[in-house]
Amino acid sequence: MIVYRICQTYPPDHDPIDGVGAYKHGGRWNSIGTHVVYTSESLALARSELARHLNLEVIPDGFRVYEIRIPDGECKEIKPLPDNWHTDPEPESAKKTGDQHLQHSDTLCFKVPSVCDPLAHNYLLNPRSTRYAEVKIIRDYPFVP
């Protein structure tokens, strides 16, 4: 399966799939201190997710698109979802649910609905998985807003 990620490439030696950004800042499905890599099922969805956090008209330089291959059949769907998973600000119940799933090193990937389009999906990659070496960036190129 191919998933998409758009992120800034700073510093220059930044690894876009190490989960450190989410570890430092947290996200909808993880608390600060939990590694995860947020990806989307399509480039259009990745762009929509980025636009929830940044104004694309004044986006800083250095953002890139990453096409990432993950092994087929390795994504588990998080169910049940907390009732308020889609609300802003990001609810603690969603963070707690994600943290619990990400603690398991045998799970490589989790599928969750997107706040931008609940019928579309984001894929949370678990850098602590014993199979994470199978996750590969297959192509990257500059993001054009």
HELIX and SHEET records of a PDB file:
HELIX    1   1 VAL A   20  HIS A   25  1                                   6    
HELIX    2   2 LEU A   43  HIS A   53  1                                  11    
HELIX    3   3 LEU A   56  VAL A   58  5                                   3    
HELIX    4   4 GLU A   92  LEU A  102  1                                  11    
HELIX    5   5 TYR A  132  GLU A  134  5                                   3    
SHEET    1   A 3 ILE A   2  GLN A   8  0                                        
SHEET    2   A 3 PHE A  63  ARG A  69 -1                                        
SHEET    3   A 3 LYS A 136  PRO A 142 -1                                        
SHEET    1   B 4 VAL A  37  SER A  40  0                                        
SHEET    2   B 4 HIS A 121  LEU A 125 -1                                        
SHEET    3   B 4 CYS A 109  PRO A 113 -1                                        
SHEET    4   B 4 CYS A  75  GLU A  77  1                                        
END                                                                             
